[in-house]
């Protein structure tokens, strides 16, 4: 039977097996297939395919042409991601932004770059290729190098920074630049939170968390500026990791007092600001500890075990490798850990090499993750990419690729958009370099 004589439901199933470019080629064959391939159902099914690394969606506002454009971009970006040597043939688009005395940089939504200098905060729009906002800071600014691995295309985003108080140079006043979904910025001074230069902080899901001057931990709901207090249960004061995830914030404290490094984990619920009053003490739901060394950690996904317990998956950076750490939340508030079996003293990478500045993004379907990190070694300076996949049966695989510096330039204070295929950072000439891997 010819293909065009098949019922629509069977043809839709056939289209689900095709790549986006093949669907567009099939569209050109006849009027019936042209009509079928412009159905929204076809492209929403492709969007939900876990093979494509896409932002949460699709949204009702996205038209069929919008979906086609986004999915084709993801398809082309996946080709580059799996083989960066293709950039030797197809050079990425490179843009340069010249600004003096750059101290901070972060990318948002594939469109905006926040740039901090010695005196001001600047917001640069990549779509129009110009500065759209400049805020002169009245006293010396202090830039908070925190990055969220939650990226939402339509949501308001926040740029936290601090400024030195005029009467106390050791204390910093927290400020937050809020940029709404239309790109309109505003500045809020958070008078209730004062921090120090070595404080640990994090941001995600409209919340900001920081350890204050006295060691107290504050949790701020940014839209209404409701302030909560985190009641840490561990006596260890060294907060080393702040990880936001859907519904929770995970705090990791590190004890260096003994010869064996020990990590203490405390999981807190994110309070509902419509219900929970400001000033409320937030208590941990689950706690646990283990002896393990890692330099950086990021949220990957959540799951349920066969006995109904919630499971949290983290990725942790150890040397030049990325590993998964599985945390099972028990009904009695205890955490059970399933860490990888490795010996940091007997890894193949025993050479003095270290990956750092990890930028990791978890996909909306909780089965994929992409990350990039810089690597430094006596004979190797470049980048590492990590592609993380979790199968239906719960097994996790991590593919690691070394990308030479002749393919990707050396950058510092960089940021990476795993959805859009965009890398930006400051080069050795103090210029902001923006690389778009897919046009």
C-alpha positions in Angstrom: 0.0 0.0 0.0 1.4 3.5 -0.9 2.4 5.6 2.1 -0.2 8.3 1.3 -3.0 5.8 1.5 -2.3 5.0 5.2 -4.6 6.4 7.9 -3.6 9.6 9.6 -2.9 7.9 13.0 -0.4 5.5 11.4 1.2 8.3 9.5 1.6 10.3 12.7 3.4 7.3 14.2 5.7 7.2 11.2 6.5 10.9 11.6 7.4 10.3 15.2 10.3 8.1 14.0 11.7 10.7 11.7 14.3 13.4 12.4 13.2 17.0 12.0 15.0 17.5 8.6 13.4 14.3 7.3 10.0 15.6 8.2 10.6 18.7 6.3 11.8 16.7 3.3 8.7 14.5 3.5 6.6 17.7 3.4 7.7 18.4 -0.1 6.4 15.2 -1.6 2.7 15.7 -1.8 -0.2 17.9 -0.6 -1.4 15.4 2.0 1.9 15.0 3.6 2.5 18.7 3.5 -0.7 19.2 5.4 0.1 16.5 8.0 3.6 17.8 8.6 2.2 21.2 9.5 0.0 19.8 12.2 0.9 21.0 15.6 0.7 17.5 17.0 3.6 16.4 14.9 5.9 19.0 16.3 4.8 18.8 19.9 5.5 15.0 19.8 9.0 15.8 18.4 9.5 18.4 21.1 8.8 15.8 23.8 11.3 13.4 22.4 14.0 13.0 25.1 16.7 12.8 22.5 16.4 16.6 22.0 17.8 18.9 24.7 15.0 21.5 25.0 13.6 23.9 27.5 10.4 23.1 29.4 7.5 23.1 26.9 6.1 23.4 24.4 4.0 26.3 25.5 0.6 27.2 24.1 1.9 30.4 22.6 4.4 28.6 20.4 3.1 28.3 16.8 4.1 25.5 14.4 6.8 27.7 12.8 8.1 28.5 16.2 8.3 24.9 17.2 10.0 24.0 13.9 12.6 26.6 14.4 13.4 25.6 17.9 13.5 21.9 17.2 15.7 22.3 14.1 18.1 24.5 16.1 18.2 21.7 18.8 18.9 19.1 16.1 21.8 21.1 14.6 23.2 21.9 18.1 23.1 18.2 19.0 25.3 17.5 16.0 27.9 19.9 17.2 27.6 18.8 20.8 28.5 15.2 20.0 31.5 16.2 17.8 33.1 19.6 18.4 35.6 18.9 15.7 32.9 19.9 13.2 33.7 23.5 14.3 37.0 23.2 12.3 34.8 23.2 9.2 31.9 25.3 10.3 33.2 28.1 12.5 30.7 29.4 15.1 29.5 32.9 14.9 31.8 35.1 17.1 30.8 38.5 18.5 33.0 40.8 20.5 31.9 43.3 23.2 34.4 45.9 24.3 33.9 47.2 27.8 36.5 48.4 30.3 37.5 46.7 33.5 35.2 43.7 33.4 34.8 41.9 36.8 31.7 39.7 36.3 29.7 38.0 33.5 26.6 35.9 33.3 24.3 34.8 30.4 20.5 34.7 30.6 17.9 33.2 28.2 20.2 33.1 25.3 19.6 36.8 24.8 21.1 38.8 27.6 24.6 39.1 29.1 25.0 40.8 32.5 28.4 42.4 32.8 29.8 43.8 36.0 32.6 46.4 35.9 34.5 48.3 38.7 31.7 50.8 38.9 28.6 49.6 37.1 26.2 46.8 36.1 25.6 46.5 32.3 22.9 44.5 30.5 23.7 43.7 26.9 21.1 42.4 24.5 22.5 39.9 22.0 19.5 40.2 19.7 19.9 43.9 19.1 23.7 43.8 19.8 23.8 46.8 22.1 23.7 47.8 25.8 20.1 48.3 26.9 20.7 49.1 30.6 23.5 50.6 32.7 23.4 51.0 36.4 26.1 53.1 38.1 26.7 51.7 41.6 27.1 54.4 44.2 29.8 52.6 46.2 32.4 49.9 45.2 30.5 46.8 43.9 31.2 43.2 44.9 30.2 40.6 42.4 28.6 37.3 43.5 29.8 34.5 41.2 26.8 32.3 41.5 25.1 30.5 38.6 21.7 28.8 38.5 21.3 25.6 36.4 17.6 26.4 36.0 17.0 28.2 32.8 13.5 29.3 31.8 12.9 31.1 28.5 10.0 33.2 29.6 10.6 33.8 33.3 11.9 36.9 35.1 15.5 36.5 36.0 17.7 38.0 38.7 21.2 39.3 38.9 22.5 39.5 42.5 25.4 41.6 43.5 26.5 43.6 46.5 28.0 47.0 47.3 30.3 48.2 50.1 28.6 50.1 52.8 30.0 53.6 53.2 30.6 53.3 57.0 31.7 49.7 57.1 34.0 48.4 54.3 33.8 44.8 55.7 30.1 44.6 55.3 28.3 44.3 52.0 24.7 45.4 51.1 22.8 42.9 48.9 21.3 44.2 45.8 19.2 42.4 43.1 18.6 43.5 39.5 15.3 42.1 38.4 14.7 41.7 34.6 11.1 40.9 33.7 10.0 38.7 30.8 9.9 41.9 28.5 13.5 42.8 29.3 12.7 45.7 31.6 15.2 45.9 34.5 14.8 47.3 38.0 17.1 47.4 41.1 16.1 46.4 44.6 18.3 46.9 47.7 17.7 44.1 50.2 18.3 46.0 53.4 17.5 42.9 55.6 20.5 40.9 54.2 24.1 41.9 54.8 26.8 39.6 53.6 30.6 39.2 53.6 33.1 38.8 50.8 33.6 35.1 51.5 29.9 34.2 51.9 28.4 31.2 50.1 25.2 32.0 48.2 22.8 30.5 45.6 19.8 31.5 43.5 17.0 29.6 41.9 13.2 29.4 41.5 12.7 33.0 42.6 14.7 32.4 45.9 18.1 33.7 47.0 20.1 32.1 49.8 23.2 33.4 51.5 25.2 32.9 54.7 25.4 36.2 56.5 28.1 38.0 58.4 27.2 36.2 61.7 27.0 32.8 60.1 23.2 32.8 59.9 21.6 31.5 56.7 18.9 33.6 55.1 16.4 32.6 52.4 14.8 35.4 50.5 11.7 35.1 48.2 12.7 37.8 45.7 9.4 38.9 44.2 7.8 39.9 47.6 11.1 40.1 49.6 9.8 37.8 52.2 12.7 36.7 54.4 13.1 33.3 56.1 15.7 31.8 58.3 17.4 28.5 57.7 17.9 26.6 60.9 21.0 24.5 60.1 21.2 21.2 62.1 24.9 20.6 61.6 27.5 22.2 63.8 29.8 22.5 60.8 29.9 26.2 59.7 31.7 25.8 56.3 28.8 26.0 53.8 30.4 24.9 50.5 27.5 24.1 48.1 24.0 25.6 47.6 21.9 23.6 45.2 18.3 24.6 44.2 16.0 22.1 42.7 12.2 21.8 42.3 10.6 22.3 45.7 13.9 22.2 47.7 17.2 23.7 48.4 20.1 21.4 49.3 22.9 22.7 51.5 26.2 20.9 51.7 28.6 21.7 54.5 32.2 20.4 54.5 34.3 19.5 57.6 38.0 19.8 57.0 39.0 19.3 60.6 40.1 15.7 60.3 42.3 13.9 57.8 39.2 12.6 56.0 37.0 15.2 54.3 33.4 14.8 55.3 30.3 16.3 53.7 27.1 17.1 55.6 23.8 17.3 53.6 20.7 19.1 54.7 17.5 19.3 52.5 15.1 22.2 53.1 11.6 22.8 51.6 11.2 26.0 49.6 8.4 27.7 51.5 5.2 28.8 49.8 5.3 32.6 50.2 1.5 32.8 49.9 1.2 30.6 53.0 4.4 30.8 55.1 4.9 34.1 57.0 8.1 36.1 56.7 10.5 35.4 59.6 9.6 31.7 59.8 12.4 29.3 60.6 12.7 26.7 58.0 13.8 23.3 59.3 15.5 20.5 57.4 13.4 17.6 56.1 16.3 15.2 55.6 19.9 15.1 56.7 22.9 12.9 56.1 26.6 12.8 55.8 29.4 10.8 54.0 33.1 10.9 53.5 33.7 12.1 49.9 35.7 14.7 48.1 34.3 16.8 45.2 34.9 20.3 44.2 31.6 21.2 42.7 28.1 19.8 42.6 24.9 20.4 40.6 21.3 19.1 40.5 20.5 16.5 37.8 17.1 14.9 38.4 14.6 13.4 40.8 13.0 10.0 40.8 11.1 7.5 42.9 12.5 4.2 44.2 10.6 0.9 43.9 9.6 1.4 47.6 8.2 4.9 46.9 11.0 6.9 48.4 12.1 10.1 46.6 15.5 10.0 45.0 17.7 13.0 44.2 20.5 12.7 41.6 23.4 15.1 41.8 26.5 15.3 39.5 29.7 16.0 41.3 33.1 17.1 39.8 36.1 15.1 41.0 39.4 15.9 39.4 38.6 15.9 35.6 35.7 13.5 35.9 32.0 14.0 36.5 30.2 11.4 38.7 26.7 10.9 39.8 25.7 10.9 43.5 22.3 9.2 44.3 20.5 10.3 47.5 17.5 8.3 48.7 15.2 10.2 51.1 14.0 7.9 53.8 10.7 8.4 55.7 12.5 8.9 59.0 14.4 11.9 57.6 17.7 10.1 57.0 19.5 10.2 53.6 21.0 7.1 52.1 23.9 7.7 49.7 24.9 5.6 46.7 28.2 7.1 45.5 30.5 5.9 42.7 33.2 3.5 43.6 36.4 5.3 42.8 39.7 6.1 44.4 40.9 9.6 43.7 44.5 8.6 44.2 44.4 5.9 41.5 42.4 7.5 38.7 43.9 7.6 35.2 44.0 11.4 35.6 46.5 11.2 38.4 48.5 13.9 36.5 48.1 17.4 38.1 45.0 18.2 36.2 41.8 19.8 37.5 38.5 20.7 36.0 36.8 23.7 37.4 34.0 26.3 36.8 31.4 23.7 35.9 28.3 24.9 34.2 25.7 22.2 34.2 22.1 22.2 33.0 19.5 19.5 33.6 16.8 19.0 30.9 13.2 19.5 31.7 12.4 15.8 31.4 15.0 14.8 34.1 16.7 12.3 31.8 19.4 14.4 30.2 22.1 16.9 31.3 24.8 18.8 29.6 27.8 20.5 31.2 31.1 22.1 30.4 34.1 22.9 32.5 37.5 24.4 32.0 40.5 22.2 32.5 44.1 23.1 33.5 47.1 20.9 33.4 50.8 21.4 32.5 50.3 20.1 28.9 46.6 20.4 28.5 44.5 23.6 28.7 41.1 23.4 27.2 37.6 22.4 27.9 35.7 19.3 29.0 32.1 18.6 28.0 29.9 16.2 29.8 26.8 14.5 28.4 24.7 12.8 31.1 21.8 10.4 30.3 19.6 8.5 32.6 17.7 5.5 31.2 14.3 4.3 32.1 15.7 1.6 34.3 17.7 4.2 36.3 21.2 3.6 34.9 23.2 6.8 34.3 25.9 7.2 31.7 28.3 10.1 31.4 30.2 10.8 28.2 33.2 13.0 28.6 34.9 14.8 25.7 38.1 16.9 25.8 37.9 19.9 23.5 41.2 21.5 22.6 41.8 25.2 23.0 42.4 25.5 19.2 38.7 24.7 18.8 37.3 26.7 21.7 39.2 29.7 22.9 40.5 30.2 26.4 38.0 32.2 28.4 37.5 33.1 32.0 34.5 34.4 33.9 32.5 32.5 31.3 28.9 31.2 31.1 27.3 28.5 28.9 23.8 28.0 27.6 23.3 24.3 27.1 19.9 24.8 25.4 20.9 27.5 22.9 24.5 26.4 22.2 26.0 29.6 23.3 29.4 30.2 25.1 30.4 33.6 26.3 33.3 34.8 28.4 36.2 37.2 28.8 39.4 36.5 26.8 43.0 37.5 27.6 42.5 40.9 25.9 39.7 41.7 28.4 37.1 41.4 25.7 33.7 39.7 26.0 33.6 36.9 23.4 30.3 35.3 22.4 30.3 32.1 20.4 27.1 30.9 18.8 27.6 27.3 17.7 24.4 27.1 15.6 23.2 29.9 13.4 
